[in-house]
């Protein structure tokens, strides 16, 4: 449905016939870490995320998965953690 609260006219997954179903009934402005992201838009003088209603929550456990202005960090060592139990099962499966 189209938003009728803050982002008027924008398609929103949280908008229902009774209004915004997200907590507090509204979207929250972006945080400082979101500056430079291409998924932001300005509404009524404040900048909001187009992909998520509460951008601060996306940064609580590391980098936001919607962020377009950062790149994923790849482990330079290239080591992959292997579950020994699964590895032994795979090896046994290959011997049959």
C-alpha positions as CSV (number, residue, x, y, z in Angstrom):
1,X,0.0,0.0,0.0
2,X,1.0,3.6,-0.4
3,X,2.3,5.3,2.8
4,X,0.0,8.0,4.2
5,X,2.1,9.0,7.3
6,X,5.7,10.2,6.6
7,X,6.7,8.9,3.1
8,X,3.4,9.9,1.5
9,X,2.8,8.2,-1.8
10,X,5.6,5.6,-1.5
11,X,4.9,1.9,-1.6
12,X,5.4,0.4,1.9
13,X,5.1,-3.1,3.1
14,X,4.1,-1.9,6.6
15,X,1.2,0.1,5.5
16,X,-2.2,-1.4,6.2
17,X,-5.7,-0.1,5.9
18,X,-5.6,1.1,9.6
19,X,-2.3,3.0,9.0
20,X,1.4,2.1,9.6
21,X,1.8,-1.3,11.3
22,X,5.5,-0.7,12.2
23,X,6.2,0.0,15.9
24,X,5.2,3.5,16.8
25,X,3.2,3.8,13.6
26,X,6.0,5.5,11.7
27,X,9.4,5.2,10.0
28,X,12.5,6.5,11.7
29,X,15.1,8.8,10.2
30,X,18.5,7.4,9.0
31,X,21.5,7.4,11.3
32,X,25.0,8.9,10.7
33,X,26.2,5.5,9.4
34,X,23.7,5.7,6.5
35,X,25.1,8.8,5.0
36,X,26.1,8.2,1.4
37,X,23.7,5.3,0.9
38,X,21.7,5.3,-2.4
39,X,18.6,3.9,-0.6
40,X,17.7,7.1,1.2
41,X,15.2,9.8,0.3
42,X,14.2,13.1,1.9
43,X,10.7,13.7,3.2
44,X,9.7,16.9,5.1
45,X,13.3,17.9,5.7
46,X,14.4,14.5,7.2
47,X,16.2,11.7,5.4
48,X,14.6,8.2,5.6
49,X,15.6,4.8,4.3
50,X,13.6,3.4,1.4
51,X,14.2,-0.2,2.3
52,X,13.8,-0.4,6.1
53,X,11.6,1.6,8.6
54,X,14.2,1.7,11.4
55,X,17.8,2.1,10.0
56,X,19.4,2.2,13.4
57,X,18.4,-1.4,14.1
58,X,20.1,-2.6,10.9
59,X,23.4,-1.3,12.2
60,X,23.1,-2.9,15.7
61,X,24.8,-6.2,14.7
62,X,27.4,-4.9,12.2
63,X,26.9,-3.4,8.8
64,X,23.5,-2.9,7.3
65,X,22.8,-5.4,4.6
66,X,21.0,-2.8,2.5
67,X,23.9,-0.3,2.6
68,X,25.1,0.6,-0.9
69,X,28.0,2.8,0.2
70,X,30.0,0.1,2.0
71,X,31.6,-3.1,0.7
72,X,31.7,-6.5,2.3
73,X,35.0,-7.4,4.0
74,X,36.5,-10.6,2.7
75,X,38.8,-12.6,4.9
76,X,42.2,-12.3,3.3
77,X,43.4,-15.6,4.7
78,X,40.7,-17.4,2.7
79,X,40.1,-19.9,5.5
80,X,36.8,-21.6,5.7
81,X,35.5,-23.1,8.9
82,X,34.6,-26.7,8.4
83,X,32.3,-28.6,10.8
84,X,34.3,-31.8,11.5
85,X,31.2,-33.9,11.9
86,X,29.8,-32.9,8.5
87,X,33.2,-33.3,6.9
88,X,33.5,-36.9,8.2
89,X,30.0,-37.7,6.9
90,X,30.8,-36.2,3.5
91,X,34.0,-38.3,3.4
92,X,32.2,-41.5,4.3
93,X,29.5,-40.8,1.7
94,X,32.1,-40.5,-1.0
95,X,33.7,-43.9,-0.1
96,X,30.5,-45.9,-0.9
